Amino acid sequence: MQDVMITMRDGVRLATDVYLPSAFGDCKSGRWPVLMERTPYGKQGLNRSERSVAHPAPRPRTEIARYFARHGYVVVMQDCRGRYGSEGTFSKYLNEAEDGFDTMAWIVDQPWCDGKIGTFGVSYGAHTQISAACLNPPGLSAMFMDSGGFASAYHGGIRRGGAFELKQVTWAYKHALLSPKTAADPARKAALEAVRLTDWFHDMPWTPGHSPLSAAPEYEAYLFEQWQNGTYGPFWQRRGLSALGRYGDMPDIPVMVMGSWYDPYVATSITNYQGLREGRKSPVFLTMGPWTHGQRSFSYAGDVDFGDDAVFEHHFGMDYLDYRLHWFDRYLKGKSDAMFDEQKPVSLFVMGGGGGDADESGRLSHGGRWLSFPDWPVGQGAPTAFFLTKGGSLRPQAPHGREAFADYIYDPRQPTPTIGGAVTSGEPLMAGGAFDQREQDSFFGCTSPGRDLKDRPDVLSFETAPLEADTRVAGPIEARLWVASDCPDTDFTVKLVDVYPPGKDYPAGFAMNITDGILRARYRDDWEHPELMEAGRVYELTIELFATANLFRKGHRIRVDIASSNFPHFDLNSNTGEPEGNWTTTMRARNRIFMDETRPSHILLPISQGK
């Protein structure tokens, strides 16, 4: 059944396709469990995450739906409000809770539904799941959330550390071009096609009516709403953007949470796992691979390869489609399956351990392996502090000097460029993954190709001596910095880097980004009540980096880079203290990091036993 128009509580109708097992020869029963995906990407369109080693080209959602229907599930595919065949206006993320609830209420009333609904989807398809789950919708019996499902969009996915993620711009531009309104309006389409994003990113600030999205005002409106709502208030705490405080409202059902170390949803995945597991009887699983956003059938992320076992099919013995079938058969149909170990529900790919040479494709062979654990976090004991020193070393001994610091200048007109990391949907301006942290022409904003980021004047870098033994870092990471600035506001970024020694294929070594974090200083004490800085006053900051799992090999160095921008991953801090997303001018900031006995700036690393 195609284009069934399901009416929502406000009268808007959403276009929905329904695939019945009876159409594929399953006539044993007239009632089946239901699998549902709600998507803004077209219910019949291609899904770039639905690919495998055997089928490297993206598969259409129609093929995925028919596969599950042939295996005894009714499949419901629906266009989100305002997208493709659905009525209404698209406002990103904000209608998914109620629309998901209303759709499931309709499903359980259908004669072909046996009362059980499992939801699945990647990225936005994961956001739609947890949004609806906050309302405890009828029939919801299992969720498979991959690469998304906001725990808190403010703390990861739209904003992070108070800064705004500019992938929201590149995503909005791409999908404004694909929107029904654009297809119906040649003038709007021509205006959007004339936009050169690189020019716009060189020419900030923007304002409503003067942005790359001005020809698509509904997309521009929600973008600026997200950008200009800097504080963690009611806007960010509502359903659709936050599950915090709502896990107890969700049904006690089996859930699979899947994510990637080089994806914007690391924190979301881990927070969801912990929130859904607490006080529950049903199993909750967490799987974290070394991939970029939804790209689980690749052994590499960026310019680094993690070995054959990093490929989903090679480790799990089946492709992603078959794996989800096994999972839903286990938790919707009750079939036994030893594949899902409820005693060790956490599966992590620990990166590292490879030889460090270049493979046939020219990527660094970093290697890694899968490990399973009974829970998260997986570290043993207290994290280990590594202290910054004025000489640029990073060491476990606390400093003893009375006063030590280092300064650098952050100029918003010449920001530190983004080279990989937890990025998605950033094309053509940025790409996710692991890269040698050297400026390259292929990365936006690089002005000195070949220069190591640590050698930029706006970066402070600290590194250990060559490690005397393999060192596994697995778990949450935070940096504690004592800082000062001559501006009323500024950002501080922290990046953790695995530094390879020079070798045959990499004569200058290879500085591989592992994870990073950012903090807008006005939010140093409270996300809800920002406070500007006083010039010259010393402040203690805690900066959360995304969790990770990496084996730093013997002979490598652990490096920490500190700067005040990571652009265009995050928006620029103008340093003026003006409202976010609404500043008019910039200031150059002289920022200072202290590293002495009373102000011992350091990073806390979860070092655990084993390789």
C-alpha positions as CSV (number, residue, x, y, z in Angstrom):
1,M,0.0,0.0,0.0
2,Q,1.6,3.3,-1.1
3,D,0.9,6.8,0.0
4,V,-1.5,6.0,2.8
5,M,-2.2,9.4,4.3
6,I,-2.2,9.1,8.1
7,T,-3.9,12.0,9.9
8,M,-2.0,13.5,12.8
9,R,-3.6,15.2,15.8
10,D,-3.5,18.7,14.1
11,G,-5.0,17.4,10.9
12,V,-1.8,17.2,8.9
13,R,-1.5,14.0,6.9
14,L,1.8,12.1,6.5
15,A,2.5,10.0,3.5
16,T,3.1,6.3,4.5
17,D,3.9,3.1,2.6
18,V,2.9,-0.2,4.1
19,Y,4.5,-3.5,3.1
20,L,2.5,-6.7,4.1
21,P,4.1,-10.1,4.4
22,S,1.1,-11.6,2.6
23,A,2.3,-9.8,-0.5
24,F,5.4,-11.9,-0.4
25,G,3.8,-15.2,0.2
26,D,3.4,-15.2,4.0
27,C,-0.2,-16.1,4.4
28,K,0.0,-18.1,7.7
29,S,-1.3,-15.3,9.8
30,G,-3.1,-12.1,9.2
31,R,-1.3,-10.3,12.0
32,W,2.4,-9.7,12.3
33,P,4.8,-7.6,14.3
34,V,5.5,-4.2,12.6
35,L,8.8,-2.5,11.8
36,M,8.7,1.3,11.3
37,E,11.0,3.9,10.0
38,R,10.2,7.6,9.8
39,T,12.5,9.6,7.6
40,P,12.9,13.1,6.1
41,Y,15.0,11.6,3.3
42,G,12.2,10.0,1.2
43,K,10.4,6.8,2.2
44,Q,11.3,5.3,-1.2
45,G,14.7,7.0,-1.7
46,L,18.2,5.7,-1.4
47,N,19.8,5.4,2.0
48,R,23.6,5.9,2.0
49,S,23.9,3.9,5.2
50,E,22.1,0.9,3.7
51,R,25.2,-0.6,2.0
52,S,27.5,-3.5,2.6
53,V,30.6,-5.2,1.3
54,A,28.6,-7.3,-1.0
55,H,26.3,-4.4,-2.0
56,P,28.5,-1.3,-1.9
57,A,25.9,0.9,-3.6
58,P,23.3,2.6,-1.3
59,R,20.1,0.6,-1.3
60,P,16.6,2.2,-1.6
61,R,14.3,2.0,1.4
62,T,11.8,0.0,-0.7
63,E,14.4,-2.8,-0.9
64,I,14.9,-2.8,2.8
65,A,11.2,-2.8,3.5
66,R,10.6,-5.8,1.1
67,Y,13.4,-7.7,2.8
68,F,11.8,-7.4,6.2
69,A,8.3,-8.1,4.8
70,R,9.6,-11.3,3.2
71,H,10.8,-12.4,6.7
72,G,7.4,-11.9,8.4
73,Y,7.2,-8.3,9.3
74,V,4.8,-5.6,8.3
75,V,7.0,-2.6,7.4
76,V,5.8,1.0,7.7
77,M,7.9,3.7,5.9
78,Q,6.8,7.3,6.4
79,D,7.9,10.7,5.2
80,C,8.3,13.2,8.0
81,R,6.1,16.2,8.1
82,G,6.8,18.7,5.3
83,R,9.1,16.2,3.4
84,Y,8.4,14.5,0.1
85,G,4.8,13.2,0.0
86,S,3.8,14.5,3.5
87,E,1.8,17.6,4.2
88,G,2.7,20.4,6.6
89,T,5.9,22.4,7.2
90,F,9.2,20.8,8.0
91,S,10.7,22.2,11.3
92,K,13.7,20.0,11.9
93,Y,13.3,17.6,14.9
94,L,10.4,19.5,16.5
95,N,7.3,17.5,15.4
96,E,8.7,13.9,15.6
97,A,7.5,13.0,19.1
98,E,3.8,13.7,18.5
99,D,3.9,12.5,14.9
100,G,5.6,9.3,15.9
101,F,3.1,8.7,18.7
102,D,0.1,9.3,16.4
103,T,1.5,7.0,13.7
104,M,2.0,4.2,16.2
105,A,-1.5,4.7,17.6
106,W,-2.8,4.3,14.0
107,I,-0.7,1.2,13.4
108,V,-1.9,-0.8,16.5
109,D,-5.5,-0.2,15.3
110,Q,-4.8,-1.9,12.0
111,P,-6.0,-5.5,11.5
112,W,-2.6,-6.6,10.3
113,C,-0.7,-5.5,13.5
114,D,-0.2,-8.1,16.3
115,G,0.4,-5.3,18.8
116,K,4.2,-5.1,18.7
117,I,6.1,-2.4,16.9
118,G,9.9,-2.2,16.4
119,T,11.5,1.0,15.2
120,F,14.7,1.4,13.3
121,G,16.6,4.0,11.4
122,V,20.0,5.8,11.1
123,S,20.7,9.4,12.1
124,Y,17.5,11.4,11.7
125,G,15.7,8.0,11.7
126,A,17.2,7.4,15.2
127,H,16.1,10.9,16.3
128,T,12.5,10.1,15.4
129,Q,12.6,7.0,17.5
130,I,13.6,8.4,20.8
131,S,11.5,11.4,20.3
132,A,8.4,9.3,20.1
133,A,9.6,6.9,22.9
134,C,9.5,9.9,25.3
135,L,5.7,9.7,25.0
136,N,5.5,6.0,25.6
137,P,3.5,5.3,22.4
138,P,1.2,2.3,22.1
139,G,2.8,-0.8,20.7
140,L,6.4,0.3,20.9
141,S,8.3,-3.0,21.8
142,A,11.9,-2.6,20.6
143,M,14.2,0.1,19.2
144,F,17.3,-0.2,17.0
145,M,18.9,3.3,17.1
146,D,21.9,3.9,14.9
147,S,24.1,7.1,14.8
148,G,21.6,9.4,16.5
149,G,18.6,9.7,18.7
150,F,19.2,12.9,20.7
151,A,20.0,12.5,24.4
152,S,20.5,16.2,24.3
153,A,20.9,18.1,21.1
154,Y,22.4,21.0,23.1
155,H,25.2,18.8,24.4
156,G,26.0,17.1,21.1
157,G,24.5,17.1,17.6
158,I,23.4,20.7,17.2
159,R,25.5,22.5,19.9
160,R,28.4,21.3,21.9
161,G,30.2,23.0,24.8
162,G,27.9,26.0,24.0
163,A,29.2,26.3,20.4
164,F,27.0,25.7,17.4
165,E,27.8,22.9,15.0
166,L,27.9,24.3,11.4
167,K,27.0,21.0,9.9
168,Q,23.5,22.2,10.5
169,V,24.1,24.8,7.8
170,T,25.4,22.3,5.2
171,W,22.6,19.8,6.0
172,A,19.9,22.5,5.7
173,Y,21.3,23.8,2.4
174,K,21.4,20.3,0.9
175,H,17.8,19.4,2.0
176,A,16.3,22.8,1.2
177,L,17.4,22.0,-2.4
178,L,15.5,18.7,-2.1
179,S,12.4,20.0,-0.4
180,P,8.9,19.9,-2.1
181,K,8.7,23.7,-2.0
182,T,11.9,23.9,-4.0
183,A,10.8,21.4,-6.5
184,A,7.6,23.4,-7.1
185,D,9.3,26.8,-7.3
186,P,11.8,27.3,-10.2
187,A,12.9,30.7,-8.9
188,R,13.7,29.3,-5.4
189,K,15.6,26.4,-6.9
190,A,17.7,28.7,-9.1
191,A,18.5,31.0,-6.1
192,L,19.6,28.0,-4.0
193,E,21.7,26.5,-6.8
194,A,23.5,29.8,-7.2
195,V,24.8,29.6,-3.6
196,R,28.5,29.0,-3.1
197,L,28.8,27.8,0.4
198,T,32.6,28.3,0.5
199,D,32.1,32.0,-0.2
200,W,29.5,32.3,2.5
201,F,31.7,30.6,5.1
202,H,34.5,33.1,4.2
203,D,32.0,36.0,4.8
204,M,30.5,35.8,8.2
205,P,28.5,37.0,10.1
206,W,25.1,36.2,8.6
207,T,21.7,37.5,9.5
208,P,18.2,36.2,8.6
209,G,17.6,37.4,5.0
210,H,21.3,37.4,4.4
211,S,22.5,33.8,4.5
212,P,23.0,30.9,2.2
213,L,19.4,29.8,3.1
214,S,17.6,33.0,2.5
215,A,15.8,31.5,-0.6
216,A,14.3,28.8,1.7
217,P,13.0,30.9,4.6
218,E,11.5,27.9,6.6
219,Y,15.0,26.3,6.7
220,E,16.7,29.6,7.5
221,A,14.2,30.3,10.3
222,Y,14.8,27.0,12.2
223,L,18.6,27.3,11.6
224,F,18.8,30.7,13.2
225,E,16.5,29.7,15.9
226,Q,18.9,26.9,16.9
227,W,22.0,29.1,16.4
228,Q,20.7,32.1,18.4
229,N,19.3,30.0,21.3
230,G,22.7,29.7,23.0
231,T,21.5,29.0,26.5
232,Y,20.2,25.6,27.7
233,G,16.6,26.7,28.3
234,P,13.1,25.5,27.4
235,F,13.9,25.5,23.7
236,W,16.5,22.8,24.1
237,Q,14.8,20.9,26.9
238,R,11.7,20.0,24.9
239,R,10.9,16.6,23.3
240,G,12.5,16.1,20.0
241,L,15.7,17.8,21.2
242,S,16.3,16.2,24.5
243,A,15.6,12.9,26.2
244,L,17.2,13.9,29.5
245,G,14.8,13.5,32.4
246,R,12.5,11.4,30.2
247,Y,14.1,8.0,30.2
248,G,11.7,6.9,33.0
249,D,8.8,7.8,30.7
250,M,9.9,5.4,28.0
251,P,8.7,1.8,27.9
252,D,11.0,-0.9,29.4
253,I,11.9,-2.5,26.1
254,P,15.0,-4.0,24.4
255,V,17.1,-1.3,22.7
256,M,20.2,-1.5,20.5
257,V,22.3,1.7,20.5
258,M,24.9,1.8,17.7
259,G,27.4,4.6,17.1
260,S,30.9,5.5,15.8
261,W,33.9,7.1,17.3
262,Y,34.1,9.7,14.5
263,D,30.5,10.7,14.6
264,P,28.7,13.7,16.2
265,Y,26.6,11.4,18.2
266,V,29.2,9.7,20.5
267,A,27.9,11.4,23.6
268,T,24.2,10.9,22.5
269,S,24.8,7.1,22.1
270,I,26.5,6.7,25.4
271,T,24.1,8.8,27.3
272,N,21.1,7.0,25.8
273,Y,22.7,3.6,26.7
274,Q,23.1,4.7,30.3
275,G,19.7,6.4,30.6
276,L,17.8,3.5,29.0
277,R,19.7,0.9,31.1
278,E,19.2,2.4,34.5
279,G,16.5,0.6,36.5
280,R,15.4,-1.5,33.5
281,K,14.8,-5.2,33.2
282,S,15.0,-5.3,29.4
283,P,18.4,-5.6,27.7
284,V,20.1,-2.5,26.3
285,F,23.1,-2.9,24.0
286,L,25.8,-0.4,23.1
287,T,28.0,-0.9,20.0
288,M,30.7,1.6,19.1
289,G,32.8,1.2,15.9
290,P,35.7,3.2,14.4
291,W,33.6,4.5,11.6
292,T,32.2,7.8,10.5
293,H,28.5,8.5,10.4
294,G,26.7,5.2,9.5
295,Q,29.6,3.9,7.4
296,R,30.0,0.6,9.2
297,S,31.0,-1.4,6.1
298,F,34.3,0.4,5.7
299,S,37.5,-0.4,7.4
300,Y,38.7,3.2,7.3
301,A,37.6,6.7,8.5
302,G,39.3,9.5,6.7
303,D,43.0,8.8,6.0
304,V,43.3,6.0,8.6
305,D,42.5,2.3,8.2
306,F,41.5,0.1,11.1
307,G,41.9,-3.4,9.6
308,D,39.5,-5.9,8.2
309,D,37.9,-6.6,11.6
310,A,36.6,-3.0,11.7
311,V,34.2,-3.9,8.8
312,F,30.8,-4.7,10.3
313,E,30.3,-7.9,8.3
314,H,33.7,-9.2,9.0
315,H,33.3,-9.0,12.8
316,F,29.6,-9.9,13.1
317,G,29.6,-12.6,10.4
318,M,26.7,-11.0,8.5
319,D,25.7,-7.8,7.0
320,Y,23.8,-5.0,8.7
321,L,20.5,-6.0,7.2
322,D,20.7,-9.6,8.4
323,Y,22.0,-8.4,11.8
324,R,18.9,-6.3,12.4
325,L,16.7,-9.2,11.3
326,H,18.3,-11.4,13.9
327,W,17.9,-8.7,16.5
328,F,14.2,-8.1,15.8
329,D,13.6,-11.9,15.6
330,R,15.1,-12.2,19.0
331,Y,13.3,-9.4,20.7
332,L,10.0,-9.2,18.8
333,K,9.4,-12.8,17.9
334,G,11.2,-14.4,20.9
335,K,13.6,-16.5,18.9
336,S,16.8,-17.6,20.8
337,D,20.0,-16.2,19.4
338,A,23.4,-16.5,21.2
339,M,24.7,-13.6,19.1
340,F,23.4,-11.1,21.6
341,D,25.2,-11.5,24.9
342,E,23.1,-9.8,27.6
343,Q,25.9,-10.3,30.1
344,K,28.3,-8.2,28.1
345,P,26.1,-5.8,26.1
346,V,28.8,-3.2,25.4
347,S,30.9,-3.9,22.3
348,L,33.7,-1.4,21.6
349,F,36.2,-1.2,18.8
350,V,39.5,-0.3,20.5
351,M,41.5,1.5,17.8
352,G,45.2,1.1,17.5
353,G,47.8,-1.7,17.4
354,G,48.5,-1.6,13.7
355,G,51.9,-1.4,12.0
356,G,51.7,2.3,11.1
357,D,52.7,1.8,7.4
358,A,50.6,3.1,4.5
359,D,48.3,0.5,3.0
360,E,47.6,0.1,-0.8
361,S,45.1,3.0,-0.7
362,G,47.6,5.3,1.0
363,R,45.9,5.2,4.4
364,L,47.7,4.8,7.7
365,S,47.4,1.2,9.0
366,H,46.3,1.9,12.6
367,G,44.5,-1.4,13.3
368,G,42.4,-2.2,16.3
369,R,40.1,-4.9,17.7
370,W,36.7,-5.5,19.2
371,L,36.3,-6.0,22.9
372,S,33.1,-6.7,25.0
373,F,32.3,-5.4,28.4
374,P,29.5,-5.8,31.0
375,D,28.8,-2.1,31.2
376,W,30.0,1.5,30.4
377,P,32.3,3.1,31.4
378,V,34.9,0.3,31.0
379,G,37.9,1.9,32.7
380,Q,39.4,0.5,35.8
381,G,39.9,2.9,38.7
382,A,40.4,6.6,38.6
383,P,41.5,8.3,35.4
384,T,45.1,9.4,35.1
385,A,46.0,13.0,35.0
386,F,48.5,14.3,32.5
387,F,49.7,17.8,33.2
388,L,50.6,20.5,30.8
389,T,54.0,22.2,31.2
390,K,55.4,25.5,29.9
391,G,58.0,23.6,27.9
392,G,55.3,21.8,25.9
393,S,55.6,18.4,27.6
394,L,52.7,16.4,28.9
395,R,53.5,14.3,31.9
396,P,51.9,12.6,34.9
397,Q,53.8,14.6,37.5
398,A,52.1,17.7,38.8
399,P,53.9,21.0,38.3
400,H,55.7,22.7,41.2
401,G,56.5,26.2,39.9
402,R,54.9,29.3,41.4
403,E,53.8,30.8,38.1
404,A,53.9,29.3,34.6
405,F,51.7,30.1,31.6
406,A,51.6,30.3,27.8
407,D,49.7,32.8,25.6
408,Y,48.4,32.7,22.1
409,I,46.3,35.0,19.9
410,Y,43.0,33.8,18.5
411,D,41.7,35.8,15.6
412,P,38.2,34.9,14.4
413,R,39.2,36.1,10.9
414,Q,42.0,33.5,10.8
415,P,40.6,30.5,12.7
416,T,42.2,27.1,13.3
417,P,40.9,24.8,10.6
418,T,38.9,21.6,11.1
419,I,40.9,18.6,10.0
420,G,38.6,15.6,10.4
421,G,37.0,14.6,13.7
422,A,33.4,13.8,14.7
423,V,31.8,15.4,11.6
424,T,29.0,14.4,9.3
425,S,26.9,16.1,6.6
426,G,29.7,18.8,6.3
427,E,30.4,18.5,2.6
428,P,31.8,20.4,0.7
429,L,33.5,22.2,3.7
430,M,34.5,19.5,6.1
431,A,34.8,15.7,6.4
432,G,34.8,13.4,9.4
433,G,37.4,10.8,10.4
434,A,41.0,10.5,11.3
435,F,43.7,12.5,9.5
436,D,47.3,13.6,9.9
437,Q,46.9,16.9,11.7
438,R,48.6,18.9,9.0
439,E,47.1,21.6,6.8
440,Q,46.0,20.4,3.4
441,D,44.4,22.2,0.5
442,S,41.5,19.8,0.7
443,F,40.4,21.2,4.0
444,F,38.6,24.5,4.2
445,G,40.6,27.4,5.8
446,C,44.0,25.9,5.5
447,T,46.6,28.5,4.4
448,S,49.9,26.7,4.8
449,P,49.7,23.2,3.3
450,G,52.0,20.8,5.1
451,R,52.1,22.7,8.3
452,D,51.4,20.7,11.4
453,L,48.6,22.3,13.4
454,K,50.8,22.3,16.5
455,D,53.1,24.8,14.7
456,R,50.3,27.4,14.2
457,P,50.7,30.5,16.3
458,D,47.1,30.0,17.6
459,V,47.7,26.5,18.9
460,L,49.4,25.3,22.1
461,S,50.7,21.7,21.9
462,F,51.8,19.4,24.6
463,E,53.1,15.8,24.3
464,T,54.5,13.0,26.3
465,A,57.9,11.4,25.9
466,P,57.8,8.3,23.7
467,L,55.6,5.8,25.6
468,E,57.5,3.0,27.3
469,A,54.6,0.6,27.0
470,D,51.3,0.2,25.1
471,T,48.7,2.4,26.8
472,R,44.9,1.8,26.3
473,V,42.7,4.8,26.8
474,A,39.0,3.8,26.8
475,G,36.2,5.8,28.3
476,P,35.1,9.4,29.0
477,I,37.8,12.1,28.8
478,E,37.9,15.6,30.2
479,A,40.4,18.5,30.4
480,R,40.7,20.9,33.3
481,L,42.2,24.2,32.3
482,W,43.0,27.4,34.2
483,V,42.7,30.2,31.7
484,A,42.5,34.0,31.2
485,S,41.6,36.2,28.3
486,D,41.6,39.9,27.5
487,C,38.2,39.5,25.9
488,P,34.7,39.1,27.5
489,D,34.2,35.8,25.8
490,T,36.2,33.2,23.8
491,D,36.3,29.5,23.1
492,F,38.8,26.9,24.2
493,T,39.2,23.6,22.2
494,V,41.1,20.5,23.3
495,K,42.2,17.7,20.9
496,L,43.7,14.4,21.8
497,V,46.2,13.1,19.2
498,D,48.1,9.8,18.8
499,V,51.6,10.8,17.4
500,Y,53.3,8.2,15.3
501,P,57.1,8.3,15.2
502,P,58.8,8.9,11.8
503,G,58.8,5.9,9.5
504,K,59.4,4.8,6.0
505,D,56.0,5.8,4.7
506,Y,55.6,8.8,7.0
507,P,59.1,10.5,7.3
508,A,57.6,13.3,9.5
509,G,55.4,10.9,11.5
510,F,51.7,10.9,11.6
511,A,49.6,12.9,14.1
512,M,46.3,11.2,14.2
513,N,43.3,12.9,15.8
514,I,41.5,10.7,18.3
515,T,38.9,12.9,19.9
516,D,38.2,16.5,20.8
517,G,36.1,19.0,22.8
518,I,35.1,22.6,23.0
519,L,33.8,25.1,25.6
520,R,32.4,28.6,25.1
521,A,33.8,30.4,28.1
522,R,30.5,32.2,29.0
523,Y,29.1,28.7,29.8
524,R,31.9,27.7,32.1
525,D,29.7,27.5,35.2
526,D,26.2,27.1,34.0
527,W,24.6,26.2,30.6
528,E,21.4,28.1,31.5
529,H,23.0,31.3,32.9
530,P,26.0,32.4,30.9
531,E,28.4,34.9,32.4
532,L,31.0,36.9,30.5
533,M,34.6,37.0,31.5
534,E,36.6,39.8,33.2
535,A,39.8,40.7,31.4
536,G,42.8,39.1,33.0
537,R,40.9,37.2,35.6
538,V,41.8,33.5,36.0
539,Y,39.0,30.9,35.5
540,E,39.0,27.2,35.9
541,L,37.3,25.4,33.0
542,T,36.2,21.7,32.6
543,I,36.0,20.7,28.9
544,E,34.5,17.4,28.0
545,L,36.0,15.6,25.0
546,F,34.0,12.8,23.3
547,A,34.7,9.4,24.8
548,T,36.9,7.1,22.8
549,A,38.8,3.9,22.8
550,N,42.4,3.8,21.5
551,L,45.6,1.9,22.1
552,F,48.6,4.2,22.1
553,R,51.5,2.0,21.1
554,K,54.9,1.8,22.7
555,G,57.1,4.5,21.1
556,H,54.1,6.7,20.2
557,R,53.4,10.0,22.0
558,I,50.2,11.3,23.5
559,R,49.6,14.8,22.4
560,V,47.1,17.5,23.5
561,D,46.4,20.5,21.3
562,I,44.7,23.6,22.7
563,A,43.3,26.4,20.6
564,S,40.2,28.6,20.5
565,S,38.6,27.6,17.2
566,N,37.8,24.5,15.2
567,F,36.2,26.0,12.1
568,P,34.0,25.2,10.3
569,H,33.1,22.3,12.6
570,F,31.9,24.9,15.1
571,D,30.8,28.5,14.7
572,L,33.3,31.3,15.4
573,N,33.4,33.0,18.7
574,S,33.6,36.7,17.9
575,N,35.3,37.3,21.3
576,T,33.0,40.4,21.8
577,G,30.4,38.8,24.1
578,E,27.7,39.7,21.6
579,P,24.6,37.4,21.3
580,E,25.4,34.1,19.5
581,G,24.4,33.9,15.9
582,N,23.9,37.6,16.0
583,W,27.3,39.2,16.3
584,T,28.4,42.1,14.2
585,T,32.1,42.5,14.8
586,T,35.1,40.6,16.0
587,M,38.1,41.1,18.4
588,R,41.5,39.4,18.6
589,A,41.8,37.6,21.9
590,R,45.0,37.0,23.8
591,N,44.3,33.8,25.6
592,R,46.4,32.3,28.4
593,I,46.7,28.8,29.7
594,F,48.2,28.4,33.2
595,M,50.3,25.4,34.2
596,D,51.7,25.8,37.7
597,E,51.4,24.5,41.2
598,T,48.1,26.3,42.0
599,R,46.7,26.2,38.5
600,P,47.7,22.8,37.2
601,S,46.0,22.5,33.8
602,H,45.7,18.8,32.8
603,I,43.8,16.2,30.9
604,L,42.2,13.1,32.6
605,L,42.6,9.9,30.6
606,P,40.8,6.7,31.4
607,I,43.8,4.3,31.2
608,S,42.8,0.7,31.5
609,Q,44.5,-2.7,31.5
610,G,45.0,-4.8,28.5
611,K,45.7,-4.2,24.9
